[in-house]
Amino acid sequence: MISKECAYSFKDLFIAAKGRQMTPAEADSFKGLPQEDVNELVINLAADAGWSTRPVRGSDGREYIAFCPQLDR
């Protein structure tokens, strides 16, 4: 079963935070960022959107930030 926070894309989060689609230039600026910077960006966008986040360890051993409108705790 897919967890709730894995059902949303970065584009979904961006729209929830900013109220609009990403521009092509914004999308390009996110590509190639180090994972730590992506995680920080996700945390900030989630805070703006009022969404929940939690750290998860990927199969590659790296830490990622999962997100969704509200986590059931």
Protein Blocks (a to p, Z undefined) as FASTA:
>chain_A
ZZfklmpcfklmmmmmnopacdfklmmmmgopafklmmmmmmmmmmmnopacdddddfko
pacddddfbdcZZ
